[in-house]
């Protein structure tokens, strides 16, 4: 007798190849419009689904999970971050949670380096000058930026992505410094010629470039507060490809307006998708729409991880990328 396929509800549109494979393997309900689910749609989904496949745009909180049916046993999130989910509530409801770690490391690191180069060399301002029609041609003092060779970079969060950024930056002749919850292995420090700072404050005051790569947790909310932003040198540039909530955004805007720091490259925002209008007005800020991980290869790899996690769970095995473990 053929085993009944689990009902899998996907909250956003995924790459065609991933959706096709899901349709083959599961009783899969897709989101054809690619519009984020409303609260009502999420409630309906958790009531009905055996397996939910949400993304970072879905708020999976305790109140929502109170509506979950007894058949909801797995949330296979399409994404690395889990700050959009109440993991404690999932555990209480005995719902296993998985994510898709590791596959976005290189893509995000590439984007961080692109932002560092672009802000340092004022690419955004140069493009604006061209488009305005006001460019009068080359001049010895026109659009002067800063070279990055020989600069010091402070990495906040030396996980997979932070380490990948460090490797790239070292190739540009940048000196690597980092602050992390735990010191990395000595072998990695030696490879990167990296300097560890136990004190974030002391590191911030001495860096030319700051790269934010830690996750958003209660402990890292506004980690870069107004007080800490004031520690940065006027020549420092700040890049964030992690989560907007890690930086106190209003304080960052004030620092940029006063030229207390040289510039910023932001891929994430505190209230996204809403962006503070003042950020859009600042010439020394490069803003991109949360696209650090947006590569075709990365999205396919994420989808494949989701499928593997679901298959393993349905076969009675521990999913390889479990965040909340309730099975067996």
ChimeraX attribute file (.defattr): number of C-alpha atoms within 10 A of each C-alpha:
attribute: neighborCount
match mode: 1-to-1
recipient: residues
	/A:1	3
	/A:2	4
	/A:3	5
	/A:4	8
	/A:5	13
	/A:6	17
	/A:7	17
	/A:8	26
	/A:9	23
	/A:10	25
	/A:11	27
	/A:12	19
	/A:13	16
	/A:14	19
	/A:15	12
	/A:16	10
	/A:17	12
	/A:18	19
	/A:19	19
	/A:20	12
	/A:21	14
	/A:22	21
	/A:23	14
	/A:24	11
	/A:25	15
	/A:26	18
	/A:27	16
	/A:28	21
	/A:29	17
	/A:30	18
	/A:31	16
	/A:32	11
	/A:33	10
	/A:34	11
	/A:35	10
	/A:36	16
	/A:37	19
	/A:38	12
	/A:39	13
	/A:40	9
	/A:41	12
	/A:42	23
	/A:43	19
	/A:44	15
	/A:45	24
	/A:46	24
	/A:47	18
	/A:48	19
	/A:49	25
	/A:50	21
	/A:51	28
	/A:52	26
	/A:53	25
	/A:54	24
	/A:55	23
	/A:56	15
	/A:57	14
	/A:58	18
	/A:59	17
	/A:60	24
	/A:61	16
	/A:62	17
	/A:63	11
	/A:64	18
	/A:65	21
	/A:66	14
	/A:67	15
	/A:68	22
	/A:69	17
	/A:70	14
	/A:71	15
	/A:72	23
	/A:73	23
	/A:74	28
	/A:75	29
	/A:76	29
	/A:77	30
	/A:78	27
	/A:79	23
	/A:80	19
	/A:81	17
	/A:82	21
	/A:83	16
	/A:84	16
	/A:85	21
	/A:86	16
	/A:87	19
	/A:88	13
	/A:89	17
	/A:90	23
	/A:91	15
	/A:92	11
	/A:93	18
	/A:94	17
	/A:95	24
	/A:96	23
	/A:97	26
	/A:98	27
	/A:99	26
	/A:100	24
	/A:101	17
	/A:102	14
	/A:103	19
	/A:104	22
	/A:105	20
	/A:106	19
	/A:107	18
	/A:108	25
	/A:109	25
	/A:110	17
	/A:111	20
	/A:112	29
	/A:113	18
	/A:114	15
	/A:115	29
	/A:116	25
	/A:117	17
	/A:118	19
	/A:119	24
	/A:120	24
	/A:121	17
	/A:122	20
	/A:123	17
	/A:124	17
	/A:125	18
	/A:126	17
	/A:127	11
	/A:128	13
	/A:129	14
	/A:130	12
	/A:131	10
	/A:132	9
	/A:133	8
	/A:134	9
	/A:135	13
	/A:136	9
	/A:137	7
	/A:138	8
	/A:139	8
	/A:140	6
	/A:141	7
	/A:142	11
	/A:143	13
	/A:144	12
	/A:145	15
	/A:146	12
	/A:147	11
	/A:148	19
	/A:149	13
	/A:150	12
	/A:151	17
	/A:152	19
	/A:153	27
	/A:154	28
	/A:155	30
	/A:156	26
	/A:157	20
	/A:158	23
	/A:159	17
	/A:160	17
	/A:161	25
	/A:162	24
	/A:163	23
	/A:164	18
	/A:165	25
	/A:166	27
	/A:167	17
	/A:168	17
	/A:169	23
	/A:170	18
	/A:171	12
	/A:172	15
	/A:173	13
	/A:174	19
	/A:175	23
	/A:176	24
	/A:177	25
	/A:178	27
	/A:179	23
	/A:180	19
	/A:181	11
	/A:182	10
	/A:183	14
	/A:184	16
	/A:185	8
	/A:186	11
	/A:187	9
	/A:188	11
	/A:189	17
	/A:190	10
	/A:191	10
	/A:192	19
	/A:193	16
	/A:194	19
	/A:195	16
	/A:196	20
	/A:197	18
	/A:198	14
	/A:199	11
	/A:200	18
	/A:201	16
	/A:202	14
	/A:203	22
	/A:204	27
	/A:205	16
	/A:206	16
	/A:207	23
	/A:208	23
	/A:209	28
	/A:210	23
	/A:211	26
	/A:212	25
	/A:213	26
	/A:214	23
	/A:215	21
	/A:216	20
	/A:217	14
	/A:218	11
	/A:219	9
	/A:220	14
	/A:221	17
	/A:222	19
	/A:223	21
	/A:224	23
	/A:225	16
	/A:226	17
	/A:227	12
	/A:228	18
	/A:229	22
	/A:230	17
	/A:231	18
	/A:232	25
	/A:233	18
	/A:234	16
	/A:235	15
	/A:236	23
	/A:237	25
	/A:238	26
	/A:239	26
	/A:240	25
	/A:241	25
	/A:242	26
	/A:243	24
	/A:244	22
	/A:245	21
	/A:246	25
	/A:247	24
	/A:248	20
	/A:249	21
	/A:250	15
	/A:251	18
	/A:252	22
	/A:253	17
	/A:254	16
	/A:255	19
	/A:256	21
	/A:257	18
	/A:258	11
	/A:259	15
	/A:260	18
	/A:261	23
	/A:262	23
	/A:263	27
	/A:264	29
	/A:265	25
	/A:266	24
	/A:267	22
	/A:268	24
	/A:269	24
	/A:270	18
	/A:271	11
	/A:272	14
	/A:273	11
	/A:274	8
	/A:275	15
	/A:276	15
	/A:277	8
	/A:278	11
	/A:279	21
	/A:280	12
	/A:281	10
	/A:282	16
	/A:283	16
	/A:284	23
	/A:285	25
	/A:286	22
	/A:287	18
	/A:288	14
	/A:289	13
	/A:290	17
	/A:291	13
	/A:292	24
	/A:293	20
	/A:294	14
	/A:295	13
	/A:296	9
	/A:297	12
	/A:298	18
	/A:299	19
	/A:300	17
	/A:301	18
	/A:302	24
	/A:303	22
	/A:304	18
	/A:305	24
	/A:306	24
	/A:307	21
	/A:308	16
	/A:309	26
	/A:310	27
	/A:311	16
	/A:312	13
	/A:313	21
	/A:314	16
	/A:315	10
	/A:316	10
	/A:317	13
	/A:318	18
	/A:319	25
	/A:320	15
	/A:321	19
	/A:322	21
	/A:323	18
	/A:324	18
	/A:325	17
	/A:326	17
	/A:327	15
	/A:328	6
